[in-house]
Amino acid sequence: MRKIVLFAGISLLAACNSGTKEEVASVSPSADSTASAAADNITYPYTAAYSSKFAIGDPKDAEKILSLWKDWDNGDLSKSKDVFADSVNFYFWDGTHMNTTRDSAIAAAQQMRNSYASVTSRVDAFIPLKSTDKNENWVTIWGMETHTDKKGKVDSISLHEVWRMNKDGKTDLVYQFAAMTKPKK
């Protein structure tokens, strides 16, 4: 009797595993379709003024912004000049706004960077995004900047930046949000 049960168990196990991976995968719903179906069944308490339809965007856009952050740390923004469109709109964390040309933006940023003896950035997260209903590409980045001024005073700022890339893959709009933090020793 034990041999019959053992044989039946092995036969059942073999039958369950005889399908190919493609067959098994086609039976179970994909994570994307499950998430999409769940999102279709949600009623949000607010309607997004801009968009609520985003997908993961081009990683090369994130690479451009991260390289710009690295150039900021290294003190040479001339390497990132081509990241910007001919005209750029900035909304800074302190409430100031600047709508300027690429060259003026680079010059102003370089002047600010030159006021620091050193800058070190920590990137916590970044996501390249595509607004599927607006057909626009964005990059969001979260991190912390620790800078030392020329007198040796150290400050840190937690940053969240949102960068829009135009159809040519150049930044034309930047939103910056920040909170002053105490530098870790």
C-alpha positions in Angstrom: 0.0 0.0 0.0 2.8 2.4 0.9 4.4 1.7 -2.5 1.2 2.6 -4.3 0.8 5.9 -2.3 4.5 6.7 -3.0 4.2 5.9 -6.7 1.0 8.0 -6.9 2.6 10.9 -5.1 5.7 10.8 -7.4 3.4 10.6 -10.5 1.3 13.6 -9.3 4.4 15.6 -8.6 5.8 14.8 -12.0 2.6 15.7 -13.7 2.5 19.1 -12.0 6.0 19.9 -13.1 5.8 18.6 -16.7 4.7 22.0 -18.2 7.2 24.4 -19.6 8.0 27.7 -17.9 6.2 29.5 -20.7 3.0 27.6 -20.0 3.2 28.2 -16.3 3.9 31.9 -16.8 1.0 32.3 -19.1 -1.4 30.9 -16.5 -0.5 33.4 -13.7 -1.2 37.1 -14.1 1.8 39.3 -14.5 2.7 41.9 -11.8 2.1 44.7 -14.3 -1.4 43.5 -15.2 -2.3 42.9 -11.6 -1.1 46.4 -10.6 -2.9 48.0 -13.6 -6.1 46.2 -12.7 -5.8 47.3 -9.1 -5.2 50.9 -10.1 -8.2 50.9 -12.4 -10.4 50.0 -9.4 -9.2 52.9 -7.2 -11.1 56.2 -6.8 -8.7 58.8 -5.5 -10.1 61.6 -3.3 -8.3 64.2 -5.5 -7.7 64.6 -9.2 -4.2 65.4 -10.1 -3.8 68.9 -11.7 -1.0 67.8 -13.9 -1.1 64.0 -14.3 -1.5 60.8 -12.3 -0.4 58.5 -15.2 3.3 57.8 -14.9 5.5 55.0 -16.0 9.2 54.4 -15.5 11.1 56.6 -17.9 14.5 56.5 -19.6 17.3 55.7 -17.2 19.7 57.9 -19.4 17.7 60.9 -18.1 18.5 60.0 -14.5 22.1 59.4 -15.5 22.3 63.0 -16.8 21.0 64.5 -13.6 23.2 62.3 -11.3 26.2 63.3 -13.4 25.2 67.0 -12.9 25.0 66.4 -9.1 28.5 64.8 -9.3 29.8 67.8 -11.3 28.4 70.1 -8.5 30.2 68.1 -5.9 33.5 68.3 -7.9 33.1 72.0 -8.5 33.0 72.1 -12.3 29.6 72.6 -13.8 30.9 73.3 -17.3 30.8 69.5 -17.9 27.0 69.5 -17.5 26.3 72.5 -19.7 24.6 70.2 -22.3 22.2 68.9 -19.8 20.2 72.1 -20.0 17.9 73.4 -22.8 18.6 76.9 -24.2 16.0 78.3 -21.7 15.5 76.9 -18.2 13.0 77.6 -15.5 14.1 77.0 -11.9 11.9 77.1 -8.8 14.3 76.9 -5.8 13.7 75.6 -2.3 13.8 79.1 -0.8 11.0 80.4 -3.0 13.1 82.2 -5.6 12.4 81.7 -9.2 14.8 82.0 -12.1 13.8 81.9 -15.8 17.1 82.2 -17.7 19.3 81.0 -20.5 21.5 77.9 -20.2 24.7 79.9 -20.0 23.4 82.3 -17.4 22.1 79.3 -15.3 25.5 77.6 -15.5 27.3 80.8 -14.6 25.0 81.5 -11.6 25.3 77.9 -10.3 29.1 77.9 -10.7 29.3 81.2 -8.8 27.3 79.7 -6.0 29.3 76.5 -6.0 32.5 78.5 -5.9 31.4 80.0 -2.5 31.9 76.5 -0.9 35.2 75.0 -0.1 33.7 71.5 -0.6 30.4 69.8 -1.3 29.5 66.1 -0.8 26.1 64.8 -1.9 24.4 61.6 -0.8 21.8 60.2 -3.2 19.0 58.4 -1.4 16.8 57.6 -4.4 16.1 58.6 -8.0 13.5 57.7 -10.5 13.2 58.5 -14.2 9.6 59.0 -15.0 7.4 59.4 -18.1 4.0 61.1 -17.9 2.2 58.9 -20.3 -0.8 61.2 -20.9 1.4 64.3 -21.3 4.3 62.6 -23.1 6.9 64.3 -20.9 10.0 62.9 -19.2 10.9 63.7 -15.7 13.6 62.7 -13.1 13.0 62.9 -9.4 15.9 62.7 -7.0 16.1 62.6 -3.2 19.3 63.2 -1.3 21.4 65.2 1.1 24.0 67.8 0.3 26.7 68.6 2.9 28.7 71.7 2.1 31.6 73.5 3.8 31.9 77.2 3.3 35.2 79.0 2.9 35.4 79.7 6.7 35.0 76.0 7.5 31.3 76.1 8.6 29.5 72.8 7.7 25.8 72.7 6.8 23.6 70.0 5.4 20.4 70.2 3.4 18.0 67.4 2.5 16.9 67.8 -1.1 14.1 66.6 -3.4 14.4 67.8 -6.9 12.1 67.2 -9.9 13.7 67.8 -13.4 11.7 67.9 -16.6 13.4 66.9 -19.8 12.2 68.4 -23.1 11.7 66.5 -26.4 15.5 66.9 -27.0 16.4 65.3 -23.7 17.5 68.6 -22.1 16.3 70.0 -18.8 13.9 72.9 -19.2 12.2 73.0 -15.8 13.5 72.2 -12.3 11.6 72.2 -9.0 13.7 72.0 -5.8 12.4 71.3 -2.3 14.6 71.2 0.8 14.8 71.0 4.6 17.9 72.1 6.5 19.4 69.3 8.5 22.2 68.9 10.9 25.3 67.4 9.4 26.2 63.9 10.7 29.6 63.8 12.4 
